[in-house]
Amino acid sequence: MSPENHLQVVWFKRDLRVSDHRPLYESSQKGTVLPLYIVEPLVVNAPDFGTRHWEFIRGSLEELRKNLAKRGQPLIVRIGDAVEVLKTLHQQRGHFTLYAHEETGNDITFQRDKAVRKWAKSQQIQFHEFYQNGVVRVLSDRDGWSKIWEKRMSEEIFPTPDQLSTIKELEVGEIPTSEQLELSDLLGSVQPPGEQAAQELLQSFLYERGQPYHFALSSPLSAFDHCSRLSPHIAYGTISLKTVVQALEKRRAKLKDDTTPEAGDWKKSMRAFEARLHWQSHFMQKLESDPNIEFQSFIPPYDQLRESEFNQEYYQAWCEGKTGFPMVDACMRALRGTGYLNFRMRAMIVSFAAYNLWLDWRQFGHYLAQQWTDYEPGIHYSQLQMQSGTTGINTVRIYSPTKQGKDHDPEGVFIKRWVPELAEVPLKYIHEPAKMPDEVQEESRCVIGRDYPYPIVDHVATAKEAKRRIYEMRRLPELRQLADEVMAKHGSRKKPSSRRFSKKKSSAS
């Protein structure tokens, strides 16, 4: 039986959309399509998986099922090990061709994908995998990576199939709830999921919200509204990176000849946003090229720095937002409540944990992964290590929480929103409440040590000691050699530049 005459199984993973979905499009040209999503217990029970992730995925799956049903065949959902689910399908339906997007995930999904490929080969099942972003599988040389990214982002948007044949004899399967998966209660909100929400965010950012992006992205006061907020949608594939890039290019083309001050702000913001779209794939490429960075530092000897000095009390205070540093505490509580923080504040809370509290990134990374709605393993582990000083090639940045608060929340609005104990503290002391005189503490109904904690560490002293220990290791000749190897393998080769797409019409416009 030829591939055109048997079932075409499209395995959805982190690509929960119907638009610009190459596996869906390619399979629809070959025959009857069975769209499949597998809920994998190993994935949902992993230490880096949180209830917020599943709530976002579940909402996206519900919309995906409706979008596919409109075309004739709703999404099929199964729970279990991926290989076992595919084996059962093979027994029920006979031979099929398998389609999927490549995924750069954690080690669980990495090993899962290898097992699926091995099984497919053993059954002589064709398994077609397609890239969906700028991450290059089996990249031989970083020097050519940027050109590959540019080429991929300029390719045609894949059409969405108008019609799919209905498969009547298969149960569609229930999309389980968090309770059914025995996930913990969600502490906070979830950003609206699904393809429609992604498209609406993209348009509102490019034409309404994004004008102040280039300076608004640093402050948690403005970032929640003026950053794109597309990161969870890109992470779970409710919109393709190519769609975002091409929509951005269209917007920039419209701004090109506009010389008004307003257009000038828009142009700066669109350039800044473009750079971050490059960085998204750049950091994911690091994990693709070296899966070990999920478990060990880019330079493994750095793992010895902190592994025997874990302080449980510090860790707990940091997680709960009770460190005595108002900006850190506000950020940790905002993260827990919303699943989001802007990049600078993400860097600050990791810096504080790694340097001031001297916590090993491997011991607090899973907690953060569970909180981010947009958790992307490749970005997550690269950034944890960058902000912990274990890459050997990045500048050691130790953020002062007090300075960050004064710079990016000068009136204490964000702090008071998320740390209500400080709601009545005078502005003079909002960033350093421990300096309040006793009478001011009483008047503010915020007695330090009772209503709000003293700082759990001395920032200046711990920062100084952290720098000393990091640079002491960096000076070792053998580590400098390893750093050169890391730079050769993972370092950025060029600054992002404006693309010049082909003049071919794209369905993204």
Secondary structure, 3 states (H helix, E strand, C coil): CCHHHCEEEEEECCCCCCCCCHHHHHHHCCCCEEEEEEECHHHHCCCCCCHHHHHHHHHHHHHHHHHHHCCCCCCEEEECCHHHHHHHHHHHHCCEEEEEECCCCCHHHHHHHHHHHHHHHHCCCCEEEECCCCCCCCCCCHHHHHHHHHHHHCCCCCCCCCCCCCCCCCCCCCCCCCCCCCCCCCCCCCCCCCHHHHHHHHHHHHHHHCCCHHHHCCCHHHHHHHCCCCHHHHHCCCCCHHHHHHHHHHHHHHHCCCCCHHHHHHHHHHHHHHHHHHHHHHHHHHHHHCHHHHCCCCCHHHHHCCCCCCCHHHHHHHHHCCCCCHHHHHHHHHHHHHCCCCHHHHHHHHHHHHHHCCCCHHHHHHHHHHHCCCCCHHHHHHHHHHHHCCCCCCCCCCCCHHHHHHHHCCCCHHHHHHCHHHCCCCHHHCCCHHHCCHHHHHHCCCCECCCECCCCCCHHHHHHHHHHHHHHHHCCHHHHHHHHHHHHHHCCCCCCCCCCCCCCCCCCC
